[in-house]
Amino acid sequence: MAPKSKSLIGMNPPKFIIFAIAFGIAVTPTEPSLASDRPNILFILADDLGWADTTLYGHTNFYETPQLERLAERGMLLTRHYTSSPLCSPTRSAVITGQHPARTGFTTPGGHTPKVVLQAVAAKTGKADQKLAFLQPVTRLDTKYETISRRLKSEGYRTAHFGKWHLGSEPYSPLEHGFDLDIPHHPGPGPAGSYVAPWKFKHIKEAYPSEHIEDRMGDEIAAYLEEHQKAPNKPFFINYWQFSVHGPFNAKESYVEEFRSKVDPDNPQRSPTYAAMVKSLDDNIGKVLDTLDRLDLAKNTVIIFSSDNGGNMYNEVDGTYPTSNAPLRGGKGANWDGGVRVPGIAVWPGEIEAGSTSDEFVTSTDFYPTLLDMLSLKPSADQTFDGDSVLPIFKGDTIGDRSIFTFFPHSTGVPDTLPPSAAIYRGNWKLFRFFHDGPKGEHRHELYDLNNDIGETNDIASTHPERVEQMAASLDNFLTNTNALIPNYNPAYQPSSAKLETLGFIAGKNAVLSLENNQLIVEALDTKVNFELKTTAEPGDLTLAVHFTSTAPGRIDLRWAEEDVTPVYFKNRLVRSRNYPKSRKSTLILPFTAGATVTSFRIDFMQPAGTIQVEKIELQRHGTTEQSWTFEN
């Protein structure tokens, strides 16, 4: 059995007082207040946990989440729960402010980046190969917002944040947003270095060798609840934002080995490491529930469970993707349902029917106004919410026909990525708007019937023009009402990129592609630039020949994708060239063996920033050219 953490557990003074002193927070007991008869609140937010990553909906037979099932049995399971964004920081800002990322401008996970931006800015022009000009999003949650934590604190609640934040370090940390306590007080996008100690957190150290950070958070919350019971004159608001199951991808070795023996190679969910990470997430939900039960607090505690976005289908772990969101399409980083549809549970003993289910829409911006409604509190006079109180839904009723929205004015470049977009949901219908992606820079729309097409494979916009028009008008109203900043159409855009797309060339990391003087021009904006070449070639011994000149020296790394083989570009399908000089014509020959039909190449120029002029690329088999790419303007 693991030894107790030297923090809240068995310490005098307890760790939350140590933290409070360190950050200048008063935590001495106060006189009883009118808040004392209000329920406690526990908000649990998982990280990157997809709709199909739990046993709640019957879409996994590999992952194990008995504690989430236990939680759902105490309240309502939400079957159509959507986030405001397919990435973490935007959804987190929506949860804690009740305002949509479209309104706040917090539209990317930039809470850990060095640049502080409090107001989003849309450039008016861009480079010739970019259809849309750059949009600079917000990178910190401004303290001007009346967060749910600040409001509850003003109403007499004790407030504590445990786990991931990712909305900014001081002066934008949880401590500046209404929380009395923040453990581990870490601004990063995931655990510091590792889930399993040794860690790189600045403010906490492991209590025992190989301590798991999620176990530590569970222990800290349990100890906080113990301390709360010593002076229960105030209710608590605990914000438990789990690190799991965001990268880095590591876990308890005993759990990994347990799931390794259960792997089905034909199951798209087959990473034992990811399964072990899900188990640790679930374990500590159980630990918190056990503590609430033992201290007789559960009967007066509202519990909300959600996730910040869909499952990660694009990184590599155990030789495969972390997870699969099937039958949903896509995942984290794209506005497909795989990126924004997530598990959800609401518990309020005596008010929400135990073991109930709701098929009504619930979205990230709904939680703040709903919690106020539960407490019979009104929004502040100048407060704006983009969500609704869904308390009637939680009590088994409906709030009528309403629309919800997702907004992601960026493109991540992950497989199955989308152009910058927004989407509106109404009933069983989902309408995408792809900003300036149509002819002459007009917006383009796609329409899906999710009741009959859960995988979003059949765009039926052309056969339902009236519905498209109606939903597009509602989307217009939403974007106008939130003052949403969308990327501008780039007036300097040159459609030569359309020819490149026809040829199968797609710009990748740090690359800008264009056609000039019968050459493919690759502008390397930084080191390690790459592009993809979509094509088809039969398996066997092949050679790719690249004829080019570069302003900087380097080498080429060639990766290739094979049909029905994942991950797409894996390290065992890689060949490296010899080094090439700068400012001299070079022809590099890259031989490789394809075990299955080739579907694409990724060509990485491993060099400093500069310009690469590609004259021709040839695909050869046994000395004979099968395919050739030239670049006549």
Secondary structure, 3 states (H helix, E strand, C coil): CCCCCCCCCCCCCCHHHHHHHHCCCCCCCCCCCHHHHCCEEEEEEECCCCCCCCCCCCCCCCCCCHHHHHHHHCCEEEEEEECCCCCHHHHHHHHHHCCCHHHHCCCCCCCCCCCCCCCCEECCCCCCCCCECCEECCCCCCCCCCCHHHHHHHCCCEEEEEECCCCCCCCCCHHHCCCCEEECCCCCCCCCCCCECCCCCCCCCCCCCCCEHHHHHHHHHHHHHHHHHHCCCCCEEEEEECCCCCCCCCCCHHHHHHHHCCCCCCCCCCCHHHHHHHHHHHHHHHHHHHHHHHCCCHHHEEEEEEECCCCCCCCCECCECCCCCCCCCCCCCCCCHHHHECCEEEECCCCCCCCEEEEEEEEHHHHHHHHHHHCCCCCCCCCCCCCCCCHHHHCCCCCCCCEEEEEECCCCCCCCCCCCEEEEEECCEEEEEECCCCHHHCCEEEEEECCCCCCCCCCCHHHCHHHHHHHHHHHHHHHHHCCCCCCCECCCCCCHHHHHHHHCEEECCCEEEEEECCEEEEEECCCCEEEEEEEEECCEEEEEEEEEEECCCEEEEEEEEECCCCCCCCCCCEEECCCECCCCCEEEEEEEEECCCEEEEEEEEECCCEEEEEEEEEEEECCEEEEEECCCC
